[in-house]
Amino acid sequence: MTPSTVPVEFTEPINAKILAVAEDRIQGFQRDPLGEISRQSGVDLPLVIERIQAMLRAGTIRRVRQTLLATNLAQGALVAWQVPQQNLDAAFDYMFQQDPFSGHVVTRSTDPATPGSNYRLWTTLKVPQGYSMTKHCEFLAKQTGAEHFRLMPAKRLFALGVGHTRRRGMTPGSKSEQPAEVTEVTLTTLNDLEWRILVALKREFEPEEIQPDIWTPRAVEAAVPLETFYEVAEDMNRRKIIGRFSTFLEHVKPLKDGERVTRFNALFHWAVPPGREIEAGREVGRHHIMTHAYWREGGPEFRNVNVMGVAHGTDKALVLAHKVAIDEHLKSVGIPVSYTNVFWGGRSEIKPSEISPFAYRSWCQVRGIDPETMRS
């Protein structure tokens, strides 16, 4: 096929087979991630490469990259921002365009009578080791006119994966046979060689970089032999620094053909008894619809919720049906929920959070900030 005739719709059967694997099934570091997508999807490698390149050029796939378990490399938190309505759009734009350490930037809404409904702007934040998330947020608040912010670091992770193609049409209540595994949040220190390889490893791939020997140019970029690149990447994988090799779909915005991968995204909140957060999180995280699930402390502003999770869908009633199924499951296994709520996503932009300490120092200096004053 010529490039102009290669199908780029995510619903096209071959593309759907590729994406069902490529979104979140290639876990950890793989020496041949495209070959692994081919093997698991049953689609020949040259066709896998052709289709991913075409979907990336068309914007169906918004990025292809090796993800990291950044919670183990940098301090991170979900941040809820109280911003005056007249400043909301400008604050959103600043977080997305001017702060490389803010990842997901989303406006959220819920019933106005609900605790925390005045927190309309939500972001994820990563700050390199040694620097202060609070000081970083104080700087952002001054730039955006935010009146208050609530930092909610993850204490444990129970689900982390996208797989929107795979989740389309999923039945409410669909879950794994066993509770979700628990991922600890522990910071790992890297040396200069490891950082150099990690920076090359995590950079997004351009369409022409989607090729069988995908890591050879990255080893050149890191100025190391390919085998050294592999060995260091595999060691970081064993140390639980590496996430998944993933194709990320433009899942909220309409694509060129008007289709949306998902239409609604919901942040679920549950308050469970102190001491039962891990048990409850594992039960929430075993539900296949959950793209994220974690133990975070919402504090009194959010009625002391301590288990949170995100689900996506094309139908709001179906997303709520998944929530009801999870609520019923928690009840059936004897986990009491004293409070629960849903915050619905509106405007949304997503980018990888920068985690390099070198990048953080440069960012500070460009803004006339002494990096030393931002240390924790």
PASEKOL-161053 format. One record per residue (C-alpha): residue number from 1; x, y, z. Coordinates in Angstrom, 1 decimal, always signed. Layout:
<site resi="NUM" xx="X" yy="Y" zz="Z"/>
...
//
This chain:
<site resi="1" xx="+0.0" yy="+0.0" zz="+0.0"/>
<site resi="2" xx="+1.1" yy="+3.6" zz="-0.5"/>
<site resi="3" xx="+1.2" yy="+5.7" zz="+2.7"/>
<site resi="4" xx="-2.0" yy="+7.5" zz="+1.8"/>
<site resi="5" xx="-3.9" yy="+4.3" zz="+1.5"/>
<site resi="6" xx="-2.8" yy="+2.6" zz="+4.7"/>
<site resi="7" xx="-5.8" yy="+2.4" zz="+7.1"/>
<site resi="8" xx="-5.3" yy="+4.6" zz="+10.2"/>
<site resi="9" xx="-8.6" yy="+4.1" zz="+12.0"/>
<site resi="10" xx="-8.2" yy="+2.4" zz="+15.5"/>
<site resi="11" xx="-11.3" yy="+0.4" zz="+14.8"/>
<site resi="12" xx="-9.9" yy="-1.2" zz="+11.5"/>
<site resi="13" xx="-9.5" yy="-4.9" zz="+12.3"/>
<site resi="14" xx="-5.7" yy="-5.2" zz="+11.9"/>
<site resi="15" xx="-5.1" yy="-1.9" zz="+13.7"/>
<site resi="16" xx="-7.4" yy="-3.0" zz="+16.5"/>
<site resi="17" xx="-5.4" yy="-6.3" zz="+16.9"/>
<site resi="18" xx="-2.1" yy="-4.4" zz="+17.0"/>
<site resi="19" xx="-3.4" yy="-1.8" zz="+19.5"/>
<site resi="20" xx="-5.0" yy="-4.3" zz="+21.8"/>
<site resi="21" xx="-1.5" yy="-5.5" zz="+22.5"/>
<site resi="22" xx="+0.6" yy="-2.3" zz="+21.9"/>
<site resi="23" xx="-1.3" yy="-0.1" zz="+24.3"/>
<site resi="24" xx="-0.4" yy="-1.9" zz="+27.5"/>
<site resi="25" xx="+0.6" yy="-5.5" zz="+27.0"/>
<site resi="26" xx="+4.3" yy="-5.0" zz="+26.4"/>
<site resi="27" xx="+5.5" yy="-4.9" zz="+29.9"/>
<site resi="28" xx="+9.0" yy="-4.0" zz="+31.0"/>
<site resi="29" xx="+12.0" yy="-3.5" zz="+28.8"/>
<site resi="30" xx="+12.1" yy="-5.7" zz="+25.6"/>
<site resi="31" xx="+15.0" yy="-5.9" zz="+23.3"/>
<site resi="32" xx="+12.6" yy="-6.3" zz="+20.4"/>
<site resi="33" xx="+9.3" yy="-4.6" zz="+21.5"/>
<site resi="34" xx="+7.9" yy="-4.5" zz="+17.9"/>
<site resi="35" xx="+8.6" yy="-8.2" zz="+17.4"/>
<site resi="36" xx="+6.8" yy="-8.9" zz="+20.7"/>
<site resi="37" xx="+3.8" yy="-6.9" zz="+19.5"/>
<site resi="38" xx="+3.8" yy="-8.9" zz="+16.3"/>
<site resi="39" xx="+4.1" yy="-12.2" zz="+18.2"/>
<site resi="40" xx="+1.2" yy="-11.4" zz="+20.6"/>
<site resi="41" xx="-1.1" yy="-9.9" zz="+18.0"/>
<site resi="42" xx="-0.5" yy="-12.4" zz="+15.3"/>
<site resi="43" xx="+0.3" yy="-9.7" zz="+12.8"/>
<site resi="44" xx="+3.5" yy="-9.9" zz="+10.7"/>
<site resi="45" xx="+6.2" yy="-7.5" zz="+11.8"/>
<site resi="46" xx="+6.4" yy="-5.5" zz="+8.6"/>
<site resi="47" xx="+2.7" yy="-4.8" zz="+8.8"/>
<site resi="48" xx="+3.0" yy="-3.9" zz="+12.5"/>
<site resi="49" xx="+5.6" yy="-1.4" zz="+11.6"/>
<site resi="50" xx="+3.7" yy="+0.0" zz="+8.7"/>
<site resi="51" xx="+0.5" yy="+0.4" zz="+10.7"/>
<site resi="52" xx="+2.1" yy="+2.0" zz="+13.8"/>
<site resi="53" xx="+4.0" yy="+4.4" zz="+11.6"/>
<site resi="54" xx="+0.8" yy="+5.4" zz="+9.7"/>
<site resi="55" xx="-1.3" yy="+5.8" zz="+12.8"/>
<site resi="56" xx="+1.4" yy="+7.9" zz="+14.4"/>
<site resi="57" xx="+1.7" yy="+10.2" zz="+11.4"/>
<site resi="58" xx="-2.1" yy="+10.5" zz="+11.3"/>
<site resi="59" xx="-2.5" yy="+11.3" zz="+15.0"/>
<site resi="60" xx="-4.5" yy="+8.2" zz="+15.8"/>
<site resi="61" xx="-1.5" yy="+7.3" zz="+18.0"/>
<site resi="62" xx="-0.3" yy="+10.4" zz="+19.8"/>
<site resi="63" xx="+3.0" yy="+9.0" zz="+20.9"/>
<site resi="64" xx="+5.1" yy="+5.8" zz="+21.1"/>
<site resi="65" xx="+7.5" yy="+5.5" zz="+23.9"/>
<site resi="66" xx="+9.1" yy="+3.3" zz="+26.6"/>
<site resi="67" xx="+7.4" yy="+4.3" zz="+29.8"/>
<site resi="68" xx="+9.0" yy="+4.4" zz="+33.2"/>
<site resi="69" xx="+7.7" yy="+3.7" zz="+36.7"/>
<site resi="70" xx="+8.4" yy="+7.3" zz="+37.5"/>
<site resi="71" xx="+7.1" yy="+7.0" zz="+41.0"/>
<site resi="72" xx="+10.3" yy="+5.0" zz="+41.7"/>
<site resi="73" xx="+12.5" yy="+7.7" zz="+40.1"/>
<site resi="74" xx="+11.0" yy="+11.0" zz="+41.2"/>
<site resi="75" xx="+8.6" yy="+12.2" zz="+43.9"/>
<site resi="76" xx="+5.1" yy="+12.3" zz="+42.5"/>
<site resi="77" xx="+1.6" yy="+13.3" zz="+43.4"/>
<site resi="78" xx="-1.9" yy="+13.9" zz="+42.1"/>
<site resi="79" xx="-2.5" yy="+17.6" zz="+42.7"/>
<site resi="80" xx="-6.0" yy="+19.2" zz="+43.0"/>
<site resi="81" xx="-6.0" yy="+23.0" zz="+42.4"/>
<site resi="82" xx="-8.5" yy="+25.5" zz="+43.6"/>
<site resi="83" xx="-8.4" yy="+28.2" zz="+40.8"/>
<site resi="84" xx="-10.9" yy="+31.1" zz="+40.3"/>
<site resi="85" xx="-13.2" yy="+30.3" zz="+37.4"/>
<site resi="86" xx="-11.9" yy="+33.3" zz="+35.4"/>
<site resi="87" xx="-8.4" yy="+31.9" zz="+35.6"/>
<site resi="88" xx="-9.2" yy="+28.3" zz="+34.9"/>
<site resi="89" xx="-8.3" yy="+28.1" zz="+31.2"/>
<site resi="90" xx="-5.2" yy="+30.2" zz="+31.6"/>
<site resi="91" xx="-4.0" yy="+28.0" zz="+34.5"/>
<site resi="92" xx="-4.7" yy="+24.9" zz="+32.5"/>
<site resi="93" xx="-2.7" yy="+26.3" zz="+29.6"/>
<site resi="94" xx="+0.2" yy="+27.2" zz="+31.9"/>
<site resi="95" xx="+0.4" yy="+23.8" zz="+33.5"/>
<site resi="96" xx="+0.3" yy="+22.0" zz="+30.1"/>
<site resi="97" xx="+2.6" yy="+24.3" zz="+28.1"/>
<site resi="98" xx="+5.0" yy="+25.8" zz="+30.6"/>
<site resi="99" xx="+5.6" yy="+23.1" zz="+33.2"/>
<site resi="100" xx="+7.3" yy="+20.0" zz="+31.9"/>
<site resi="101" xx="+7.0" yy="+18.3" zz="+35.3"/>
<site resi="102" xx="+3.1" yy="+18.4" zz="+35.2"/>
<site resi="103" xx="+1.9" yy="+15.4" zz="+33.2"/>
<site resi="104" xx="-1.9" yy="+14.9" zz="+33.0"/>
<site resi="105" xx="-3.7" yy="+18.2" zz="+33.1"/>
<site resi="106" xx="-7.5" yy="+17.8" zz="+33.4"/>
<site resi="107" xx="-10.5" yy="+19.9" zz="+34.4"/>
<site resi="108" xx="-12.9" yy="+17.9" zz="+36.6"/>
<site resi="109" xx="-16.4" yy="+18.6" zz="+37.8"/>
<site resi="110" xx="-18.9" yy="+16.9" zz="+40.2"/>
<site resi="111" xx="-22.1" yy="+17.9" zz="+42.0"/>
<site resi="112" xx="-21.6" yy="+21.4" zz="+43.4"/>
<site resi="113" xx="-22.7" yy="+20.2" zz="+46.8"/>
<site resi="114" xx="-19.9" yy="+17.6" zz="+46.9"/>
<site resi="115" xx="-16.9" yy="+18.2" zz="+49.1"/>
<site resi="116" xx="-14.0" yy="+19.3" zz="+46.9"/>
<site resi="117" xx="-16.1" yy="+20.5" zz="+44.0"/>
<site resi="118" xx="-14.3" yy="+23.8" zz="+44.1"/>
<site resi="119" xx="-11.1" yy="+21.9" zz="+43.0"/>
<site resi="120" xx="-11.6" yy="+22.1" zz="+39.2"/>
<site resi="121" xx="-8.1" yy="+21.7" zz="+37.9"/>
<site resi="122" xx="-6.2" yy="+18.4" zz="+38.5"/>
<site resi="123" xx="-2.7" yy="+17.5" zz="+37.5"/>
<site resi="124" xx="-0.1" yy="+14.9" zz="+38.0"/>
<site resi="125" xx="+3.3" yy="+16.1" zz="+39.1"/>
<site resi="126" xx="+6.8" yy="+14.7" zz="+39.2"/>
<site resi="127" xx="+9.7" yy="+16.5" zz="+40.8"/>
<site resi="128" xx="+13.2" yy="+15.0" zz="+40.6"/>
<site resi="129" xx="+14.7" yy="+13.6" zz="+43.8"/>
<site resi="130" xx="+16.0" yy="+16.2" zz="+46.2"/>
<site resi="131" xx="+13.6" yy="+18.9" zz="+45.1"/>
<site resi="132" xx="+10.3" yy="+20.0" zz="+46.9"/>
<site resi="133" xx="+6.9" yy="+19.3" zz="+45.4"/>
<site resi="134" xx="+5.4" yy="+21.9" zz="+47.8"/>
<site resi="135" xx="+7.8" yy="+24.6" zz="+46.6"/>
<site resi="136" xx="+7.2" yy="+23.7" zz="+43.0"/>
<site resi="137" xx="+3.4" yy="+23.9" zz="+43.5"/>
<site resi="138" xx="+3.8" yy="+27.2" zz="+45.4"/>
<site resi="139" xx="+5.6" yy="+28.6" zz="+42.3"/>
<site resi="140" xx="+2.9" yy="+27.3" zz="+40.0"/>
<site resi="141" xx="+0.2" yy="+28.8" zz="+42.2"/>
<site resi="142" xx="+1.8" yy="+32.2" zz="+41.9"/>
<site resi="143" xx="+2.0" yy="+31.9" zz="+38.1"/>
<site resi="144" xx="-1.6" yy="+30.8" zz="+37.7"/>
<site resi="145" xx="-3.5" yy="+32.6" zz="+40.4"/>
<site resi="146" xx="-4.4" yy="+29.3" zz="+42.2"/>
<site resi="147" xx="-5.8" yy="+30.0" zz="+45.6"/>
<site resi="148" xx="-5.0" yy="+26.6" zz="+47.1"/>
<site resi="149" xx="-3.7" yy="+23.2" zz="+46.2"/>
<site resi="150" xx="-3.8" yy="+19.7" zz="+47.7"/>
<site resi="151" xx="-0.9" yy="+17.3" zz="+47.1"/>
<site resi="152" xx="-1.8" yy="+13.6" zz="+47.2"/>
<site resi="153" xx="+1.2" yy="+11.4" zz="+46.7"/>
<site resi="154" xx="+0.6" yy="+7.7" zz="+45.9"/>
<site resi="155" xx="+1.3" yy="+5.4" zz="+48.9"/>
<site resi="156" xx="+0.6" yy="+2.2" zz="+46.8"/>
<site resi="157" xx="-0.3" yy="+1.5" zz="+43.2"/>
<site resi="158" xx="-2.8" yy="-1.3" zz="+42.3"/>
<site resi="159" xx="-3.4" yy="-0.7" zz="+38.5"/>
<site resi="160" xx="-1.5" yy="+1.2" zz="+35.9"/>
<site resi="161" xx="-2.2" yy="+0.6" zz="+32.2"/>
<site resi="162" xx="-4.2" yy="+2.1" zz="+29.4"/>
<site resi="163" xx="-5.6" yy="-0.5" zz="+27.0"/>
<site resi="164" xx="-8.6" yy="+1.6" zz="+25.8"/>
<site resi="165" xx="-9.0" yy="-0.5" zz="+22.7"/>
<site resi="166" xx="-9.1" yy="-3.6" zz="+24.7"/>
<site resi="167" xx="-11.6" yy="-2.1" zz="+27.2"/>
<site resi="168" xx="-14.2" yy="-1.0" zz="+24.6"/>
<site resi="169" xx="-17.4" yy="-2.9" zz="+25.2"/>
<site resi="170" xx="-16.1" yy="-4.5" zz="+28.5"/>
<site resi="171" xx="-18.8" yy="-5.9" zz="+30.7"/>
<site resi="172" xx="-19.3" yy="-4.2" zz="+34.1"/>
<site resi="173" xx="-17.9" yy="-6.3" zz="+36.9"/>
<site resi="174" xx="-15.2" yy="-7.9" zz="+34.6"/>
<site resi="175" xx="-12.3" yy="-8.6" zz="+36.9"/>
<site resi="176" xx="-9.3" yy="-10.9" zz="+37.4"/>
<site resi="177" xx="-9.5" yy="-14.0" zz="+39.4"/>
<site resi="178" xx="-7.1" yy="-12.7" zz="+42.0"/>
<site resi="179" xx="-6.8" yy="-9.3" zz="+43.7"/>
<site resi="180" xx="-4.4" yy="-6.8" zz="+42.0"/>
<site resi="181" xx="-0.8" yy="-6.9" zz="+42.9"/>
<site resi="182" xx="+0.6" yy="-4.1" zz="+45.1"/>
<site resi="183" xx="+3.3" yy="-1.9" zz="+43.8"/>
<site resi="184" xx="+5.4" yy="-0.2" zz="+46.5"/>
<site resi="185" xx="+6.5" yy="+3.4" zz="+46.0"/>
<site resi="186" xx="+10.3" yy="+3.5" zz="+46.7"/>
<site resi="187" xx="+12.8" yy="+5.9" zz="+45.2"/>
<site resi="188" xx="+15.8" yy="+4.6" zz="+43.3"/>
<site resi="189" xx="+19.0" yy="+6.5" zz="+42.8"/>
<site resi="190" xx="+20.7" yy="+6.4" zz="+39.4"/>
<site resi="191" xx="+24.3" yy="+7.2" zz="+38.4"/>
<site resi="192" xx="+25.2" yy="+9.5" zz="+35.4"/>
<site resi="193" xx="+25.5" yy="+6.6" zz="+33.0"/>
<site resi="194" xx="+22.1" yy="+5.2" zz="+34.0"/>
<site resi="195" xx="+20.5" yy="+8.7" zz="+33.6"/>
<site resi="196" xx="+22.1" yy="+9.1" zz="+30.1"/>
<site resi="197" xx="+20.7" yy="+5.8" zz="+29.0"/>
<site resi="198" xx="+17.3" yy="+6.4" zz="+30.6"/>
<site resi="199" xx="+16.9" yy="+9.8" zz="+28.9"/>
<site resi="200" xx="+17.6" yy="+8.2" zz="+25.5"/>
<site resi="201" xx="+15.4" yy="+5.2" zz="+26.4"/>
<site resi="202" xx="+12.3" yy="+7.3" zz="+27.3"/>
<site resi="203" xx="+12.3" yy="+9.8" zz="+24.4"/>
<site resi="204" xx="+9.3" yy="+9.5" zz="+22.2"/>
<site resi="205" xx="+9.7" yy="+7.8" zz="+18.8"/>
<site resi="206" xx="+9.2" yy="+9.6" zz="+15.5"/>
<site resi="207" xx="+7.5" yy="+7.6" zz="+12.8"/>
<site resi="208" xx="+10.7" yy="+6.9" zz="+10.9"/>
<site resi="209" xx="+12.3" yy="+5.6" zz="+14.1"/>
<site resi="210" xx="+9.7" yy="+2.7" zz="+14.2"/>
<site resi="211" xx="+12.0" yy="+0.0" zz="+12.8"/>
<site resi="212" xx="+13.1" yy="-3.5" zz="+13.7"/>
<site resi="213" xx="+16.4" yy="-2.5" zz="+15.4"/>
<site resi="214" xx="+14.6" yy="+0.1" zz="+17.4"/>
<site resi="215" xx="+17.2" yy="+0.6" zz="+20.2"/>
<site resi="216" xx="+20.4" yy="+0.8" zz="+18.1"/>
<site resi="217" xx="+20.0" yy="+4.5" zz="+17.4"/>
<site resi="218" xx="+19.2" yy="+5.1" zz="+21.1"/>
<site resi="219" xx="+22.4" yy="+3.4" zz="+22.1"/>
<site resi="220" xx="+24.3" yy="+5.7" zz="+19.8"/>
<site resi="221" xx="+22.4" yy="+8.7" zz="+21.3"/>
<site resi="222" xx="+23.5" yy="+7.6" zz="+24.8"/>
<site resi="223" xx="+27.1" yy="+7.1" zz="+23.5"/>
<site resi="224" xx="+27.3" yy="+3.5" zz="+24.7"/>
<site resi="225" xx="+27.6" yy="+0.1" zz="+22.9"/>
<site resi="226" xx="+24.3" yy="-1.6" zz="+22.2"/>
<site resi="227" xx="+25.0" yy="-4.4" zz="+24.6"/>
<site resi="228" xx="+25.7" yy="-2.0" zz="+27.4"/>
<site resi="229" xx="+22.5" yy="-0.2" zz="+26.6"/>
<site resi="230" xx="+20.6" yy="-3.5" zz="+26.8"/>
<site resi="231" xx="+22.3" yy="-4.6" zz="+30.1"/>
<site resi="232" xx="+21.7" yy="-1.3" zz="+31.8"/>
<site resi="233" xx="+18.0" yy="-1.2" zz="+30.6"/>
<site resi="234" xx="+17.5" yy="-4.8" zz="+31.8"/>
<site resi="235" xx="+19.0" yy="-4.0" zz="+35.2"/>
<site resi="236" xx="+16.7" yy="-1.0" zz="+35.5"/>
<site resi="237" xx="+13.9" yy="-3.3" zz="+34.6"/>
<site resi="238" xx="+14.8" yy="-5.7" zz="+37.4"/>
<site resi="239" xx="+14.9" yy="-2.7" zz="+39.8"/>
<site resi="240" xx="+11.3" yy="-1.9" zz="+38.7"/>
<site resi="241" xx="+12.2" yy="+1.4" zz="+37.1"/>
<site resi="242" xx="+10.9" yy="+0.5" zz="+33.6"/>
<site resi="243" xx="+7.2" yy="+0.5" zz="+32.8"/>
<site resi="244" xx="+5.8" yy="-0.7" zz="+29.4"/>
<site resi="245" xx="+6.6" yy="-0.1" zz="+25.8"/>
<site resi="246" xx="+3.4" yy="+1.6" zz="+24.6"/>
<site resi="247" xx="+1.5" yy="+3.2" zz="+21.8"/>
<site resi="248" xx="-0.7" yy="+5.9" zz="+23.3"/>
<site resi="249" xx="-4.0" yy="+6.8" zz="+21.6"/>
<site resi="250" xx="-5.5" yy="+10.2" zz="+21.4"/>
<site resi="251" xx="-8.3" yy="+8.9" zz="+23.5"/>
<site resi="252" xx="-10.3" yy="+12.0" zz="+24.5"/>
<site resi="253" xx="-10.0" yy="+14.4" zz="+21.5"/>
<site resi="254" xx="-11.8" yy="+13.5" zz="+18.3"/>
<site resi="255" xx="-9.6" yy="+12.0" zz="+15.6"/>
<site resi="256" xx="-9.5" yy="+13.2" zz="+12.0"/>
<site resi="257" xx="-12.4" yy="+11.0" zz="+11.1"/>
<site resi="258" xx="-14.5" yy="+12.4" zz="+14.1"/>
<site resi="259" xx="-14.2" yy="+9.1" zz="+16.1"/>
<site resi="260" xx="-13.2" yy="+9.2" zz="+19.8"/>
<site resi="261" xx="-11.4" yy="+6.3" zz="+21.5"/>
<site resi="262" xx="-13.2" yy="+7.2" zz="+24.7"/>
<site resi="263" xx="-15.6" yy="+10.0" zz="+25.6"/>
<site resi="264" xx="-15.8" yy="+10.0" zz="+29.3"/>
<site resi="265" xx="-13.1" yy="+9.7" zz="+32.0"/>
<site resi="266" xx="-14.0" yy="+9.4" zz="+35.6"/>
<site resi="267" xx="-12.0" yy="+9.7" zz="+38.8"/>
<site resi="268" xx="-13.6" yy="+7.5" zz="+41.4"/>
<site resi="269" xx="-13.2" yy="+8.2" zz="+45.1"/>
<site resi="270" xx="-13.7" yy="+5.7" zz="+48.0"/>
<site resi="271" xx="-13.2" yy="+6.2" zz="+51.7"/>
<site resi="272" xx="-12.5" yy="+2.9" zz="+53.4"/>
<site resi="273" xx="-11.5" yy="+2.3" zz="+57.1"/>
<site resi="274" xx="-7.9" yy="+3.2" zz="+57.9"/>
<site resi="275" xx="-5.8" yy="+0.1" zz="+57.8"/>
<site resi="276" xx="-7.8" yy="-1.4" zz="+54.9"/>
<site resi="277" xx="-6.5" yy="+0.7" zz="+52.1"/>
<site resi="278" xx="-4.3" yy="-2.0" zz="+50.6"/>
<site resi="279" xx="-7.0" yy="-4.6" zz="+50.8"/>
<site resi="280" xx="-9.6" yy="-2.3" zz="+49.2"/>
<site resi="281" xx="-7.1" yy="-1.1" zz="+46.5"/>
<site resi="282" xx="-6.4" yy="-4.6" zz="+45.4"/>
<site resi="283" xx="-10.1" yy="-5.3" zz="+45.1"/>
<site resi="284" xx="-10.6" yy="-2.1" zz="+43.0"/>
<site resi="285" xx="-7.5" yy="-2.7" zz="+40.9"/>
<site resi="286" xx="-8.6" yy="-6.3" zz="+39.9"/>
<site resi="287" xx="-11.4" yy="-4.8" zz="+37.9"/>
<site resi="288" xx="-10.4" yy="-4.7" zz="+34.2"/>
<site resi="289" xx="-12.0" yy="-1.3" zz="+33.5"/>
<site resi="290" xx="-9.5" yy="+0.5" zz="+35.8"/>
<site resi="291" xx="-6.7" yy="+2.2" zz="+34.0"/>
<site resi="292" xx="-5.3" yy="+3.5" zz="+37.3"/>
<site resi="293" xx="-5.9" yy="+2.6" zz="+41.0"/>
<site resi="294" xx="-4.0" yy="+3.8" zz="+44.0"/>
<site resi="295" xx="-4.0" yy="+4.6" zz="+47.7"/>
<site resi="296" xx="-3.9" yy="+8.4" zz="+48.1"/>
<site resi="297" xx="-5.0" yy="+10.4" zz="+51.0"/>
<site resi="298" xx="-7.6" yy="+13.0" zz="+50.0"/>
<site resi="299" xx="-7.8" yy="+14.7" zz="+53.4"/>
<site resi="300" xx="-10.7" yy="+16.5" zz="+54.9"/>
<site resi="301" xx="-11.3" yy="+18.6" zz="+51.7"/>
<site resi="302" xx="-12.4" yy="+15.3" zz="+50.0"/>
<site resi="303" xx="-14.1" yy="+13.6" zz="+53.0"/>
<site resi="304" xx="-10.9" yy="+11.6" zz="+53.8"/>
<site resi="305" xx="-11.1" yy="+9.4" zz="+50.7"/>
<site resi="306" xx="-8.1" yy="+7.1" zz="+50.5"/>
<site resi="307" xx="-8.6" yy="+4.8" zz="+47.5"/>
<site resi="308" xx="-8.9" yy="+6.4" zz="+44.0"/>
<site resi="309" xx="-9.0" yy="+5.2" zz="+40.5"/>
<site resi="310" xx="-9.6" yy="+6.2" zz="+36.9"/>
<site resi="311" xx="-11.9" yy="+4.6" zz="+34.3"/>
<site resi="312" xx="-12.7" yy="+5.6" zz="+30.7"/>
<site resi="313" xx="-15.6" yy="+4.8" zz="+28.4"/>
<site resi="314" xx="-17.6" yy="+6.0" zz="+25.4"/>
<site resi="315" xx="-20.9" yy="+5.9" zz="+27.4"/>
<site resi="316" xx="-21.4" yy="+7.7" zz="+30.7"/>
<site resi="317" xx="-24.1" yy="+5.3" zz="+31.9"/>
<site resi="318" xx="-21.8" yy="+2.4" zz="+31.2"/>
<site resi="319" xx="-18.9" yy="+4.0" zz="+33.1"/>
<site resi="320" xx="-21.3" yy="+4.5" zz="+36.1"/>
<site resi="321" xx="-22.4" yy="+0.8" zz="+35.7"/>
<site resi="322" xx="-18.7" yy="-0.2" zz="+36.1"/>
<site resi="323" xx="-18.5" yy="+2.0" zz="+39.3"/>
<site resi="324" xx="-21.7" yy="+0.3" zz="+40.7"/>
<site resi="325" xx="-20.2" yy="-3.1" zz="+40.0"/>
<site resi="326" xx="-17.0" yy="-2.2" zz="+41.9"/>
<site resi="327" xx="-19.1" yy="-0.8" zz="+44.8"/>
<site resi="328" xx="-21.1" yy="-4.0" zz="+45.0"/>
<site resi="329" xx="-18.0" yy="-6.1" zz="+44.9"/>
<site resi="330" xx="-16.4" yy="-4.1" zz="+47.8"/>
<site resi="331" xx="-19.6" yy="-4.7" zz="+49.8"/>
<site resi="332" xx="-19.6" yy="-8.4" zz="+48.9"/>
<site resi="333" xx="-16.1" yy="-8.9" zz="+50.3"/>
<site resi="334" xx="-16.8" yy="-7.1" zz="+53.5"/>
<site resi="335" xx="-15.0" yy="-3.8" zz="+52.9"/>
<site resi="336" xx="-17.2" yy="-0.9" zz="+54.2"/>
<site resi="337" xx="-17.2" yy="+2.4" zz="+52.2"/>
<site resi="338" xx="-18.2" yy="+5.4" zz="+54.3"/>
<site resi="339" xx="-18.1" yy="+7.8" zz="+51.3"/>
<site resi="340" xx="-17.7" yy="+7.6" zz="+47.5"/>
<site resi="341" xx="-17.9" yy="+10.0" zz="+44.6"/>
<site resi="342" xx="-17.1" yy="+10.6" zz="+41.0"/>
<site resi="343" xx="-15.2" yy="+13.5" zz="+39.5"/>
<site resi="344" xx="-15.8" yy="+13.7" zz="+35.7"/>
<site resi="345" xx="-13.1" yy="+14.8" zz="+33.4"/>
<site resi="346" xx="-13.6" yy="+17.7" zz="+31.0"/>
<site resi="347" xx="-10.8" yy="+19.4" zz="+29.1"/>
<site resi="348" xx="-7.7" yy="+17.1" zz="+29.1"/>
<site resi="349" xx="-4.1" yy="+17.1" zz="+27.9"/>
<site resi="350" xx="-1.5" yy="+14.5" zz="+28.6"/>
<site resi="351" xx="+2.2" yy="+14.5" zz="+28.3"/>
<site resi="352" xx="+5.0" yy="+12.6" zz="+29.9"/>
<site resi="353" xx="+6.3" yy="+14.3" zz="+33.1"/>
<site resi="354" xx="+10.0" yy="+15.2" zz="+32.9"/>
<site resi="355" xx="+11.9" yy="+13.6" zz="+35.7"/>
<site resi="356" xx="+15.6" yy="+14.5" zz="+34.9"/>
<site resi="357" xx="+17.4" yy="+16.5" zz="+37.6"/>
<site resi="358" xx="+19.4" yy="+18.1" zz="+34.8"/>
<site resi="359" xx="+16.2" yy="+19.3" zz="+33.1"/>
<site resi="360" xx="+14.9" yy="+20.6" zz="+36.4"/>
<site resi="361" xx="+17.9" yy="+22.8" zz="+37.1"/>
<site resi="362" xx="+17.7" yy="+24.2" zz="+33.5"/>
<site resi="363" xx="+14.0" yy="+24.9" zz="+33.9"/>
<site resi="364" xx="+14.7" yy="+26.8" zz="+37.1"/>
<site resi="365" xx="+17.5" yy="+28.9" zz="+35.6"/>
<site resi="366" xx="+15.5" yy="+29.9" zz="+32.6"/>
<site resi="367" xx="+12.9" yy="+31.3" zz="+35.0"/>
<site resi="368" xx="+15.4" yy="+33.1" zz="+37.2"/>
<site resi="369" xx="+15.1" yy="+30.7" zz="+40.1"/>
<site resi="370" xx="+18.1" yy="+29.5" zz="+42.0"/>
<site resi="371" xx="+17.6" yy="+25.7" zz="+41.9"/>
<site resi="372" xx="+19.0" yy="+25.4" zz="+45.4"/>
<site resi="373" xx="+16.0" yy="+27.3" zz="+46.8"/>
<site resi="374" xx="+13.7" yy="+24.6" zz="+45.4"/>
<site resi="375" xx="+15.3" yy="+21.8" zz="+47.3"/>
<site resi="376" xx="+13.3" yy="+19.9" zz="+49.9"/>
//
